[in-house]
Amino acid sequence: MDSFSALQAFVRAAEFHSFTDAGRELCLSSSAIGKAISRLEERHGVRLFNRNTRSITLTHEGQLLLESCRRIFSEIENVENEFAETKGAPKGKLRVSMPLLGGVAASLLARFLKEYPDIELDADFAERPAEVIDGGYDVVVRAGDVDDSRLMSRRVGSYRLALVCSPEYLAQRAGEPDRAEDLINHACLHLKDAATGKLHPWPFASPEMSHVCLQVTAVANATEALIVFAESGMGIACVPDFTVHRHLADGSLRRILCGCLEHQGSLRAIWPSSRFPSPRLRAFIDFLARRGFAYSDCATIDQGSAKRSLEAANATAGRTKPAYPIPPKPASLLSL
């Protein structure tokens, strides 16, 4: 078995945690896999696996070799794909991890597949950021910056946080709050960190609000749940603006206290560092940057829908005066 084949045997054994399963994958015997790995260990003077009668586990040196092998094989695969796909549309399997983002992510992926029907998409949705390399993903979308030399990234969107609630909630509370300080008397819906369980703070622009304790009416670890809670009239939620654009347009949610929050975040596509990213990966990243996430401001509400939701809220409360002012005419979206 040559050196390249031995490295393939090592990678398969590491992924399957078994010489037998690795041999079955490569159409070799388990003893052939074991001998190939033993020769690697002798050549480099290190132990790659801890072995017992039931399983095998990577040593520290084995983990380092596995990461290097994955990069090498990925480079080879990408170059081969580059040659094969230069004359045709991007195709092949693409593993993606991203948060649901209020349903926006699934909609984006559907649009992407319509443009690139030959790409086989394998998508995982989770609020907690996924590990790009250890998770085996081609690309991960998440908020914030990246500080890892093994990874590359590109900004594909930006957002601001928005305070939203339903017209029915405002009708029950005799209208919307006028100042951030008024929120202490309102039901608040909070997002918690999926890893730590800590509540995400609401980043108020006013320093006086930094020590204010808001009511905790409900807590969830997913933005989608907070949006549903808010639509149901449970209270006020703090969510990324683009996740509720549709809800603002159809009048099921109302944005309040515009300008009281001081936060602007970015969404980035992150992928393993490579000189030759595959055409399908480039197509996906370019698609997100070109047609992905929309940035909206307070005025981005359909006027007719907002007026209908206003009338419904006033009817529910039995008012003759508006519960809140009709928003200005819609401003156009700034696409990223």
QUIHUCOR-V720719 format. One record per residue. N is the residue number from 1. SS is DSSP state (alpha for helix, beta for strand, coil for the rest). NEAR is the number of other C-alpha atoms within 8 Angstrom. Layout:
# QUIHUCOR-V720719
N	SS	NEAR
N	SS	NEAR
This chain:
# QUIHUCOR-V720719
1	coil	5
2	coil	5
3	alpha	6
4	alpha	6
5	alpha	8
6	alpha	13
7	alpha	9
8	alpha	8
9	alpha	14
10	alpha	12
11	alpha	11
12	alpha	10
13	alpha	13
14	alpha	11
15	alpha	6
16	alpha	9
17	coil	10
18	coil	10
19	alpha	12
20	alpha	8
21	alpha	11
22	alpha	14
23	alpha	14
24	alpha	10
25	alpha	8
26	alpha	7
27	coil	6
28	coil	9
29	coil	9
30	alpha	12
31	alpha	7
32	alpha	9
33	alpha	16
34	alpha	9
35	alpha	8
36	alpha	12
37	alpha	12
38	alpha	8
39	alpha	8
40	alpha	9
41	alpha	11
42	alpha	8
43	alpha	6
44	alpha	6
45	coil	6
46	coil	7
47	coil	9
48	coil	12
49	beta	9
50	beta	9
51	beta	7
52	coil	6
53	coil	4
54	coil	4
55	coil	8
56	beta	10
57	beta	9
58	beta	11
59	coil	10
60	alpha	7
61	alpha	10
62	alpha	11
63	alpha	10
64	alpha	8
65	alpha	8
66	alpha	11
67	alpha	8
68	alpha	8
69	alpha	10
70	alpha	9
71	alpha	9
72	alpha	8
73	alpha	8
74	alpha	8
75	alpha	11
76	alpha	8
77	alpha	8
78	alpha	11
79	alpha	10
80	alpha	8
81	alpha	10
82	alpha	11
83	alpha	7
84	alpha	8
85	alpha	11
86	coil	7
87	coil	5
88	coil	6
89	coil	8
90	coil	11
91	coil	12
92	beta	8
93	beta	8
94	beta	12
95	beta	12
96	beta	13
97	beta	13
98	beta	15
99	coil	12
100	coil	12
101	alpha	9
102	alpha	10
103	alpha	9
104	alpha	10
105	alpha	11
106	alpha	8
107	alpha	8
108	alpha	9
109	alpha	8
110	alpha	8
111	alpha	8
112	alpha	10
113	alpha	11
114	alpha	7
115	alpha	6
116	coil	10
117	coil	8
118	coil	9
119	beta	12
120	beta	9
121	beta	9
122	beta	8
123	beta	8
124	beta	8
125	beta	8
126	coil	10
127	coil	10
128	coil	8
129	coil	8
130	coil	9
131	coil	8
132	coil	13
133	coil	7
134	coil	6
135	coil	7
136	coil	8
137	coil	14
138	coil	11
139	beta	13
140	beta	13
141	beta	12
142	beta	11
143	beta	8
144	coil	8
145	coil	5
146	coil	7
147	coil	4
148	coil	5
149	coil	6
150	coil	6
151	beta	10
152	beta	9
153	beta	9
154	beta	8
155	beta	10
156	beta	15
157	beta	14
158	beta	13
159	beta	12
160	beta	10
161	beta	11
162	beta	13
163	beta	12
164	beta	13
165	beta	16
166	coil	14
167	alpha	15
168	alpha	9
169	alpha	11
170	alpha	13
171	alpha	13
172	alpha	8
173	coil	7
174	coil	7
175	coil	9
176	coil	9
177	coil	9
178	coil	6
179	coil	7
180	alpha	10
181	alpha	6
182	alpha	9
183	alpha	11
184	alpha	9
185	alpha	6
186	coil	9
187	coil	11
188	beta	13
189	beta	16
190	beta	14
191	beta	13
192	beta	13
193	coil	11
194	coil	8
195	coil	5
196	coil	6
197	coil	8
198	coil	6
199	beta	9
200	coil	8
201	coil	4
202	coil	6
203	coil	8
204	beta	11
205	coil	9
206	coil	7
207	alpha	6
208	alpha	6
209	alpha	10
210	alpha	8
211	alpha	5
212	coil	7
213	coil	5
214	coil	7
215	coil	9
216	coil	9
217	coil	10
218	beta	7
219	beta	11
220	beta	10
221	coil	11
222	coil	9
223	alpha	11
224	alpha	10
225	alpha	9
226	alpha	15
227	alpha	12
228	alpha	8
229	alpha	11
230	alpha	16
231	alpha	11
232	coil	7
233	coil	11
234	coil	11
235	coil	14
236	beta	12
237	beta	14
238	beta	12
239	beta	13
240	beta	10
241	alpha	13
242	alpha	11
243	alpha	11
244	alpha	12
245	alpha	11
246	alpha	7
247	alpha	9
248	alpha	15
249	alpha	13
250	alpha	10
251	coil	12
252	coil	11
253	coil	14
254	beta	10
255	beta	11
256	beta	10
257	coil	10
258	coil	9
259	coil	6
260	coil	9
261	beta	11
262	coil	8
263	coil	7
264	beta	8
265	beta	9
266	beta	11
267	beta	13
268	beta	14
269	beta	13
270	beta	14
271	beta	12
272	beta	11
273	coil	8
274	coil	7
275	coil	5
276	coil	8
277	coil	8
278	coil	10
279	alpha	11
280	alpha	11
281	alpha	11
282	alpha	9
283	alpha	9
284	alpha	9
285	alpha	11
286	alpha	8
287	alpha	10
288	alpha	11
289	alpha	12
290	alpha	8
291	alpha	8
292	coil	12
293	coil	12
294	beta	11
295	beta	14
296	coil	11
297	coil	8
298	coil	7
299	coil	10
300	coil	13
301	coil	14
302	coil	11
303	alpha	11
304	alpha	6
305	alpha	11
306	alpha	15
307	alpha	9
308	alpha	9
309	alpha	11
310	alpha	13
311	alpha	9
312	alpha	9
313	alpha	13
314	alpha	14
315	alpha	8
316	alpha	9
317	alpha	8
318	coil	6
319	coil	9
320	coil	5
321	coil	5
322	coil	9
323	coil	13
324	coil	7
325	coil	5
326	coil	7
327	coil	8
328	coil	6
329	coil	8
330	coil	9
331	coil	8
332	coil	5
333	coil	9
334	beta	7
335	beta	8
336	coil	12
